[in-house]
Amino acid sequence: MEAVRLNRTGNRQNIDLPETMNFSEDDLCAAKIGEAVIIMPRKSVRAIMRRGLNGFTPDCFADGRGPLVSKHTPEVE
């Protein structure tokens, strides 16, 4: 993970990305998920989503869905 710089201009925020993260095109889209922001080329959105969905195995819900508790974050009391 690399550090980025956030610049504020009025109500807008701009992020300076390191050269290693430059995009080859200008048509991008962004999604905010919690405190994270994901930026991707607009023409790649469907392919990226498809790859993510294809990562589920056919038996991923074999035992039902169970409780909606993340295994990656500690529970808050």
C-alpha positions in Angstrom: 0.0 0.0 0.0 1.3 3.4 -0.9 0.6 6.8 0.6 -1.4 9.4 -1.4 -1.9 13.1 -0.8 -5.4 14.6 -0.4 -5.9 18.2 -1.6 -8.9 20.2 -0.7 -10.3 23.0 -2.9 -13.6 24.3 -1.5 -16.0 21.4 -1.1 -13.9 19.2 -3.5 -11.2 16.7 -2.6 -8.5 15.6 -5.1 -6.2 12.7 -4.6 -2.7 12.7 -6.0 -1.8 9.2 -7.0 1.8 7.9 -7.2 3.1 7.3 -10.7 2.9 3.6 -10.1 -0.9 3.9 -9.8 -1.5 6.0 -12.9 -4.4 5.1 -15.2 -4.0 4.8 -18.9 -7.4 6.4 -19.6 -9.3 9.4 -18.2 -12.8 7.9 -18.0 -12.9 6.5 -14.4 -15.6 5.9 -11.8 -15.4 5.7 -8.1 -17.3 3.9 -5.3 -17.2 4.6 -1.6 -17.5 1.6 0.6 -17.4 2.5 4.2 -14.2 4.5 4.7 -12.6 3.1 1.5 -12.8 4.6 -2.0 -12.3 2.3 -5.0 -11.4 3.9 -8.3 -11.5 1.9 -11.6 -11.7 2.5 -15.3 -15.4 2.8 -16.3 -15.0 0.3 -19.2 -13.7 -2.3 -16.7 -16.4 -2.2 -14.1 -18.4 -5.2 -15.4 -15.3 -7.4 -15.9 -14.1 -6.5 -12.4 -17.4 -7.3 -10.8 -17.7 -10.6 -12.8 -14.2 -11.7 -11.6 -15.2 -11.0 -8.0 -18.5 -12.9 -8.3 -16.7 -15.8 -10.0 -14.5 -16.1 -6.9 -17.4 -17.7 -5.0 -17.5 -21.5 -5.1 -20.8 -23.3 -6.0 -21.0 -24.5 -2.4 -20.5 -21.1 -0.7 -24.0 -21.2 0.8 -24.3 -25.0 1.2 -24.8 -24.6 5.0 -27.1 -21.6 4.6 -26.1 -18.0 5.0 -25.6 -17.9 8.8 -25.2 -14.7 10.8 -23.9 -11.6 8.9 -20.8 -11.2 11.0 -17.4 -10.5 9.4 -14.6 -12.9 10.2 -12.1 -10.2 9.5 -13.0 -7.5 11.9 -13.4 -7.8 15.7 -16.9 -7.5 17.2 -17.6 -4.2 18.9 -19.4 -4.4 22.2 
